[in-house]
């Protein structure tokens, strides 16, 4: 009878591996992230920020577009032409607030305002308008263009942050799927072992070689393994549905994870290459999109401050327009001109000084936030690097525990074969081995999560 027991438990021990023969197709982490980066709607939404920045810059540059203006008015009453007035112009704004202008005016009528009286052929004009005080070195149009250029860096940083968040959440879902899948495979194997043991014990009881109570002991293990497997399968189903949220094709067609797919087994070795990070190397936080976004916001505030500082200057605009009849345009008469002077200056400048003070406060507040965020990122990265190192050691320690528990179980099998052990002790050894293997899966999951958490902190989705 001892030979039968020995054969039974040799067969049992041969099935203690985590995974049995598997013909499923492996869905690699790199392939999964390829789908996420290329097709996920939220990543596409993040990419729109780049188009938005270009559109804002185009809109700001539109303030410097040449402009044609035509103003025509005419009044007829009781067969009398009271007046007919045409004012047309072509304006070219330039970068430093200087504006070039060419115009043609014509007016006629019996009730024409004397100031609108001009030669029958009309009057042409060529002129320039120059701001001497406010608006020469910076004005609203210049500020808008400068801020729009800076906003491209801001939108790029925000795009990277949003894309990184989506990739991070998708990676967490993949790791949850991997953990649940491995737990299901583990419990499936141990359920097979429990069923084999139960059948073997039942046969030994029928032959009178084992007491009947051993069938209860073996049956409890079977029920426990079925309970464990059912719970693990439920987790796997939820994990697969969660992962399917990140699987899309072109034209926003959603996909569902197939039952014939399994996660990447060698992910611990390949994840660093897939995410393109060196988790333990020296990392420059200045390349972090959070820092780049804050830098861009501060630079935009500095442009606003420069504009508000310019408002402390008096407003003095000078304009000169050379006038000529169209038929005498080649005969220069510099005594024919129209000039203008526009001057204004608030006596107390309380509004302007208050705006400048608020601009300084906003810049100071943002710079303090930048200093805090820079230090916070440095410490967070160091903490995550320490976590990765610690989890690597924990995985090594737990792997040794799995090896030791496996050795204990094999030794207990041999004792049972010699009649010096019991089914209860074997079950106890097996439970310890199962716990250590489950813990091994959990530690691997924590280790991989720590790496993708560092990826999220670094904020480089490309």
C-alpha positions as CSV (number, residue, x, y, z in Angstrom):
1,X,0.0,0.0,0.0
2,X,2.9,2.3,0.7
3,X,4.0,2.0,-3.0
4,X,0.5,3.2,-4.0
5,X,0.8,6.2,-1.7
6,X,4.2,7.0,-3.0
7,X,3.0,6.9,-6.6
8,X,0.0,9.0,-5.7
9,X,2.0,11.8,-4.2
10,X,4.7,11.7,-6.8
11,X,2.0,12.4,-9.3
12,X,0.6,15.2,-7.0
13,X,4.0,16.9,-6.6
14,X,4.7,16.8,-10.4
15,X,1.7,19.2,-10.8
16,X,2.8,21.9,-8.3
17,X,4.1,24.3,-10.9
18,X,2.5,27.7,-11.3
19,X,1.5,27.2,-14.9
20,X,0.7,24.0,-16.7
21,X,1.0,23.6,-20.5
22,X,-0.4,26.7,-22.1
23,X,-1.4,27.1,-25.7
24,X,-2.7,30.6,-25.3
25,X,-1.5,33.6,-27.2
26,X,0.7,36.1,-25.3
27,X,-0.5,39.7,-25.4
28,X,2.7,41.7,-24.6
29,X,2.8,44.8,-22.5
30,X,4.5,46.7,-25.3
31,X,1.9,45.7,-27.8
32,X,-0.9,46.7,-25.4
33,X,0.7,50.2,-24.9
34,X,1.0,50.5,-28.7
35,X,-2.8,50.3,-28.9
36,X,-3.3,52.7,-26.1
37,X,-0.9,55.4,-27.4
38,X,-2.2,55.2,-31.0
39,X,-5.9,54.7,-30.6
40,X,-7.2,55.5,-27.1
41,X,-9.7,58.5,-27.3
42,X,-8.2,60.2,-24.3
43,X,-4.7,60.1,-25.8
44,X,-6.1,61.6,-29.0
45,X,-7.8,64.2,-26.8
46,X,-4.5,65.1,-25.3
47,X,-3.0,65.4,-28.7
48,X,-5.6,68.1,-29.5
49,X,-3.9,70.4,-27.1
50,X,-1.0,70.7,-29.6
51,X,-3.4,71.7,-32.3
52,X,-5.1,74.1,-29.9
53,X,-1.8,75.8,-29.2
54,X,-1.1,76.2,-32.9
55,X,-4.6,77.7,-33.4
56,X,-4.1,80.1,-30.6
57,X,-0.8,81.3,-32.0
58,X,-2.4,81.8,-35.4
59,X,-5.2,83.8,-33.8
60,X,-2.7,86.0,-32.0
61,X,-0.6,86.6,-35.2
62,X,-3.8,87.6,-36.9
63,X,-3.6,91.0,-35.0
64,X,-0.7,91.8,-37.4
65,X,-2.5,91.0,-40.6
66,X,-2.9,93.8,-43.1
67,X,-6.3,95.3,-43.2
68,X,-8.5,96.9,-45.8
69,X,-11.2,99.3,-44.6
70,X,-13.9,101.0,-46.7
71,X,-16.5,103.4,-45.3
72,X,-19.0,104.8,-47.8
73,X,-22.1,106.9,-47.1
74,X,-24.5,108.7,-49.3
75,X,-27.6,110.8,-48.8
76,X,-30.2,111.6,-51.6
77,X,-33.4,113.6,-50.9
78,X,-35.8,115.1,-53.4
79,X,-33.4,114.6,-56.3
80,X,-30.7,116.4,-54.4
81,X,-27.4,114.7,-53.5
82,X,-26.8,115.9,-50.0
83,X,-23.4,114.2,-49.8
84,X,-21.4,111.2,-51.0
85,X,-18.4,110.3,-48.9
86,X,-15.9,107.5,-49.4
87,X,-13.1,106.7,-47.0
88,X,-10.9,103.8,-47.7
89,X,-7.6,102.6,-46.3
90,X,-5.0,99.9,-46.3
91,X,-3.2,99.4,-42.9
92,X,-0.1,97.3,-42.1
93,X,0.5,96.8,-38.4
94,X,4.1,96.1,-37.5
95,X,5.8,94.4,-34.5
96,X,6.8,97.5,-32.5
97,X,3.4,99.2,-32.5
98,X,4.2,101.2,-35.6
99,X,1.4,101.2,-38.2
100,X,1.7,102.0,-41.9
101,X,-1.3,103.3,-43.7
102,X,-2.3,104.2,-47.3
103,X,-5.7,105.7,-48.1
104,X,-8.0,107.2,-50.7
105,X,-10.8,109.6,-49.8
106,X,-13.4,111.3,-52.0
107,X,-16.4,113.4,-51.1
108,X,-19.0,115.5,-53.0
109,X,-22.4,117.0,-52.5
110,X,-24.3,120.3,-52.0
111,X,-24.5,119.9,-48.2
112,X,-21.0,118.5,-47.6
113,X,-19.3,119.4,-44.4
114,X,-16.5,121.8,-45.2
115,X,-13.8,119.7,-43.5
116,X,-14.7,116.9,-46.0
117,X,-14.2,119.1,-49.0
118,X,-11.4,117.8,-51.3
119,X,-10.4,117.9,-55.0
120,X,-12.8,116.4,-57.5
121,X,-10.4,113.5,-58.2
122,X,-10.2,112.7,-54.5
123,X,-7.3,112.6,-52.1
124,X,-4.7,110.0,-51.5
125,X,-2.7,109.7,-48.3
126,X,0.4,107.8,-47.1
127,X,1.2,107.8,-43.5
128,X,2.7,106.3,-40.4
129,X,1.6,106.1,-36.8
130,X,4.2,105.7,-34.0
131,X,3.6,105.2,-30.3
132,X,6.3,107.1,-28.4
133,X,5.3,106.0,-24.9
134,X,3.0,103.1,-24.3
135,X,3.0,100.4,-26.9
136,X,6.3,101.0,-28.6
137,X,8.3,98.1,-27.1
138,X,5.4,96.0,-26.0
139,X,1.7,96.2,-26.6
140,X,-1.3,93.9,-26.3
141,X,-0.8,92.5,-29.8
142,X,2.9,91.7,-29.1
143,X,2.0,90.3,-25.7
144,X,-0.6,88.0,-27.2
145,X,1.8,86.6,-29.7
146,X,4.5,86.0,-27.1
147,X,2.1,84.3,-24.7
148,X,0.8,82.2,-27.6
149,X,4.3,81.0,-28.3
150,X,4.9,80.2,-24.7
151,X,1.5,78.5,-24.6
152,X,2.8,75.9,-27.1
153,X,5.3,74.7,-24.4
154,X,2.5,74.8,-21.8
155,X,0.1,72.8,-24.0
156,X,2.9,70.3,-24.9
157,X,3.5,69.8,-21.1
158,X,-0.2,69.4,-20.4
159,X,-0.5,67.0,-23.3
160,X,2.3,64.9,-21.9
161,X,0.8,64.9,-18.4
162,X,-2.6,63.8,-19.7
163,X,-1.2,61.1,-22.0
164,X,1.0,59.9,-19.1
165,X,-2.0,59.6,-16.9
166,X,-3.9,57.5,-19.4
167,X,-0.9,55.3,-20.1
168,X,-0.4,54.9,-16.3
169,X,-4.0,53.9,-15.7
170,X,-3.9,51.5,-18.6
171,X,-0.6,49.9,-17.3
172,X,-2.2,49.5,-13.8
173,X,-5.1,47.6,-15.5
174,X,-2.7,45.4,-17.4
175,X,-0.8,44.6,-14.2
176,X,-4.1,43.8,-12.4
177,X,-5.0,41.5,-15.3
178,X,-1.6,39.8,-15.1
179,X,-1.9,39.3,-11.3
180,X,-5.5,37.9,-11.6
181,X,-4.5,35.6,-14.5
182,X,-1.6,34.1,-12.5
183,X,-3.8,33.6,-9.4
184,X,-6.4,31.8,-11.5
185,X,-3.7,29.5,-13.0
186,X,-2.3,28.9,-9.6
187,X,-5.6,27.9,-8.1
188,X,-6.5,25.8,-11.1
189,X,-3.4,23.7,-10.7
190,X,-3.9,23.3,-6.9
191,X,-7.6,22.4,-7.5
192,X,-6.4,19.6,-9.9
193,X,-4.0,18.4,-7.3
194,X,-6.7,18.5,-4.6
195,X,-9.0,16.5,-6.8
196,X,-6.3,13.9,-7.5
197,X,-5.5,13.6,-3.8
198,X,-9.2,13.2,-3.0
199,X,-9.6,10.5,-5.5
200,X,-6.5,8.7,-4.3
201,X,-7.5,8.9,-0.7
202,X,-11.0,7.7,-1.5
203,X,-9.6,4.6,-3.2
204,X,-7.3,4.0,-0.2
205,X,-10.3,4.2,2.1
206,X,-12.2,1.7,0.0
207,X,-9.3,-0.7,0.3
208,X,-9.2,-0.2,4.0
209,X,-5.7,1.4,4.0
210,X,-6.9,4.9,5.3
211,X,-9.5,6.0,7.8
212,X,-12.8,7.4,6.5
213,X,-12.1,10.8,8.2
214,X,-9.3,11.4,5.7
215,X,-11.9,11.8,2.9
216,X,-13.4,14.8,4.9
217,X,-9.9,16.3,5.2
218,X,-9.3,15.9,1.5
219,X,-12.8,17.1,0.7
220,X,-12.2,20.3,2.7
221,X,-9.2,21.1,0.6
222,X,-11.1,20.5,-2.6
223,X,-13.9,22.9,-1.5
224,X,-11.4,25.5,-0.3
225,X,-9.6,25.4,-3.6
226,X,-12.8,25.7,-5.5
227,X,-13.7,28.7,-3.4
228,X,-10.3,30.3,-4.0
229,X,-10.6,29.6,-7.8
230,X,-14.1,31.1,-8.0
231,X,-13.0,34.3,-6.3
232,X,-9.9,34.5,-8.5
233,X,-12.0,34.0,-11.6
234,X,-14.3,36.8,-10.6
235,X,-11.3,39.1,-10.1
236,X,-9.9,38.0,-13.5
237,X,-13.3,38.8,-15.2
238,X,-13.3,42.3,-13.7
239,X,-9.7,42.9,-14.6
240,X,-10.3,41.9,-18.2
241,X,-13.3,44.2,-18.5
242,X,-11.3,47.0,-17.0
243,X,-8.4,46.4,-19.4
244,X,-10.8,46.4,-22.3
245,X,-11.5,50.1,-21.6
246,X,-8.1,50.8,-23.0
247,X,-8.3,48.7,-26.2
248,X,-9.4,50.6,-29.2
249,X,-8.9,50.6,-33.0
250,X,-9.1,53.2,-35.7
251,X,-12.3,55.3,-35.9
252,X,-12.8,54.9,-32.2
253,X,-13.9,51.3,-32.4
254,X,-13.7,49.6,-28.9
255,X,-12.2,46.1,-28.5
256,X,-12.8,43.5,-25.9
257,X,-10.0,41.3,-24.5
258,X,-10.2,37.8,-25.9
259,X,-10.2,34.7,-23.7
260,X,-7.4,33.2,-25.7
261,X,-5.0,36.0,-24.7
262,X,-2.6,35.8,-21.7
263,X,-0.4,38.5,-20.2
264,X,3.4,38.7,-20.8
265,X,5.2,36.3,-18.5
266,X,8.6,38.1,-18.7
267,X,7.3,41.5,-17.9
268,X,9.7,42.0,-15.0
269,X,12.6,41.9,-17.4
270,X,11.0,43.9,-20.3
271,X,9.0,46.7,-18.5
272,X,11.9,49.1,-18.2
273,X,12.7,48.9,-21.9
274,X,9.0,49.2,-22.8
275,X,8.5,52.3,-20.7
276,X,12.0,53.6,-21.7
277,X,13.1,54.5,-18.2
278,X,16.1,53.8,-16.0
279,X,14.4,53.6,-12.7
280,X,17.6,53.9,-10.6
281,X,19.5,56.4,-12.7
282,X,20.0,60.1,-12.1
283,X,16.9,62.0,-13.2
284,X,16.6,65.7,-14.1
285,X,13.3,67.0,-12.8
286,X,13.6,70.1,-15.1
287,X,12.5,67.8,-18.0
288,X,9.3,66.9,-16.1
289,X,6.2,68.2,-17.8
290,X,4.9,69.6,-14.4
291,X,8.0,71.8,-14.1
292,X,7.8,72.7,-17.8
293,X,4.1,73.7,-17.4
294,X,4.8,75.8,-14.3
295,X,7.8,77.5,-16.1
296,X,5.6,78.3,-19.1
297,X,2.9,79.8,-16.8
298,X,5.5,82.0,-15.0
299,X,6.9,83.2,-18.4
300,X,3.4,84.1,-19.5
301,X,2.9,86.0,-16.2
302,X,6.1,87.8,-16.9
303,X,4.9,88.9,-20.3
304,X,1.7,90.3,-18.6
305,X,3.9,92.0,-16.0
306,X,5.9,93.7,-18.7
307,X,2.7,94.9,-20.4
308,X,1.4,96.3,-17.1
309,X,4.8,97.9,-16.4
310,X,4.6,99.6,-19.8
311,X,1.2,101.1,-18.8
312,X,3.1,103.3,-16.3
313,X,4.5,105.3,-19.3
314,X,2.5,108.2,-20.7
315,X,0.4,107.5,-23.8
316,X,1.8,109.5,-26.7
317,X,0.9,108.6,-30.3
318,X,2.2,110.6,-33.2
319,X,0.9,110.2,-36.7
320,X,1.9,111.8,-40.1
321,X,0.1,111.4,-43.4
322,X,1.3,112.8,-46.7
323,X,-1.6,114.1,-48.8
324,X,-1.8,114.3,-52.6
325,X,-4.2,114.2,-55.5
326,X,-4.1,111.0,-57.5
327,X,-3.0,112.9,-60.6
328,X,-0.1,114.6,-58.7
329,X,1.1,111.6,-56.7
330,X,4.5,111.8,-58.3
331,X,4.9,115.5,-57.5
332,X,5.9,115.6,-53.9
333,X,4.6,118.5,-51.9
334,X,5.6,118.0,-48.3
335,X,3.7,121.0,-47.2
336,X,0.5,118.9,-47.9
337,X,0.1,116.7,-44.9
338,X,-2.0,115.8,-41.9
339,X,-0.5,115.2,-38.5
340,X,-1.9,114.1,-35.2
341,X,-0.8,113.9,-31.6
342,X,-2.6,111.9,-28.9
343,X,-1.4,112.3,-25.3
344,X,-2.9,111.0,-22.0
345,X,-1.4,110.3,-18.6
346,X,-3.2,109.5,-15.4
347,X,-1.9,111.7,-12.5
348,X,-1.8,109.1,-9.8
349,X,-1.5,105.9,-11.8
350,X,-3.2,104.0,-9.0
351,X,-4.9,101.6,-11.4
352,X,-1.6,100.9,-13.3
353,X,0.5,100.6,-10.1
354,X,-2.1,98.3,-8.5
355,X,-2.2,96.0,-11.6
356,X,1.6,95.9,-11.6
357,X,1.7,94.9,-7.9
358,X,-0.8,92.1,-8.5
359,X,1.3,90.9,-11.4
360,X,4.4,90.8,-9.2
361,X,2.4,88.9,-6.5
362,X,1.2,86.3,-9.1
363,X,4.7,85.8,-10.3
364,X,6.1,85.4,-6.8
365,X,3.3,83.0,-5.9
366,X,3.9,80.9,-9.0
367,X,7.7,80.8,-8.4
368,X,7.2,79.6,-4.8
369,X,4.9,76.9,-6.2
370,X,7.5,75.9,-8.7
371,X,10.2,75.6,-6.0
372,X,7.9,73.4,-3.9
373,X,7.0,71.2,-6.9
374,X,10.6,70.8,-7.9
375,X,11.6,69.6,-4.4
376,X,8.5,67.5,-4.1
377,X,9.3,65.7,-7.4
378,X,12.9,65.1,-6.4
379,X,11.8,63.6,-3.1
380,X,9.0,61.6,-4.7
381,X,11.4,60.1,-7.3
382,X,13.9,59.2,-4.6
383,X,11.2,57.5,-2.5
384,X,10.0,55.6,-5.6
385,X,13.5,54.5,-6.4
386,X,14.0,53.3,-2.8
387,X,10.6,51.4,-3.1
388,X,11.7,49.7,-6.2
389,X,15.0,48.6,-4.6
390,X,13.2,47.4,-1.5
391,X,10.6,45.4,-3.5
392,X,13.4,43.8,-5.5
393,X,14.9,42.5,-2.2
394,X,11.5,41.4,-0.9
395,X,10.9,39.4,-4.2
396,X,14.2,37.7,-3.7
397,X,13.5,36.8,-0.1
398,X,10.0,35.6,-0.9
399,X,11.4,33.5,-3.8
400,X,13.6,31.7,-1.3
401,X,10.6,31.2,0.9
402,X,8.7,29.5,-2.0
403,X,11.7,27.3,-2.6
404,X,11.9,26.4,1.1
405,X,8.2,25.7,1.4
406,X,8.4,23.5,-1.7
407,X,11.2,21.6,-0.2
408,X,9.2,21.1,3.1
409,X,6.2,19.8,1.1
410,X,8.3,17.4,-0.9
411,X,9.9,16.2,2.4
412,X,6.5,15.8,4.0
413,X,5.4,13.7,0.9
414,X,8.3,11.4,1.5
415,X,7.4,11.1,5.2
416,X,3.8,10.3,4.3
417,X,5.1,7.7,1.9
418,X,6.9,6.1,4.8
419,X,3.8,6.3,7.0
420,X,5.3,8.9,9.3
421,X,3.1,11.9,8.4
422,X,-0.6,12.7,7.9
423,X,-2.8,14.3,5.3
424,X,-3.4,17.2,7.7
425,X,0.3,18.0,7.9
426,X,0.7,17.8,4.1
427,X,-2.3,20.2,3.7
428,X,-0.7,22.6,6.1
429,X,2.5,22.5,4.2
430,X,0.7,23.0,0.9
431,X,-1.3,26.0,2.4
432,X,2.0,27.6,3.4
433,X,3.3,27.1,-0.1
434,X,0.2,28.5,-1.7
435,X,0.4,31.6,0.5
436,X,4.0,32.2,-0.4
437,X,3.3,31.8,-4.1
438,X,0.3,34.2,-3.8
439,X,2.6,36.6,-2.0
440,X,5.1,36.2,-4.8
441,X,2.5,37.2,-7.3
442,X,1.5,40.2,-5.1
443,X,5.1,41.3,-4.7
444,X,5.7,41.1,-8.4
445,X,2.6,43.2,-8.9
446,X,3.8,45.8,-6.3
447,X,7.2,45.9,-8.0
448,X,5.8,46.5,-11.4
449,X,3.4,49.1,-10.1
450,X,6.3,50.9,-8.4
451,X,8.0,51.1,-11.8
452,X,5.0,52.5,-13.6
453,X,4.4,54.9,-10.7
454,X,7.9,56.2,-11.4
455,X,7.0,56.4,-15.1
456,X,4.0,58.6,-14.1
457,X,6.1,60.9,-12.0
458,X,8.6,61.3,-14.8
459,X,5.8,62.2,-17.2
460,X,7.4,61.1,-20.5
461,X,4.7,59.2,-22.5
462,X,6.6,59.0,-25.7
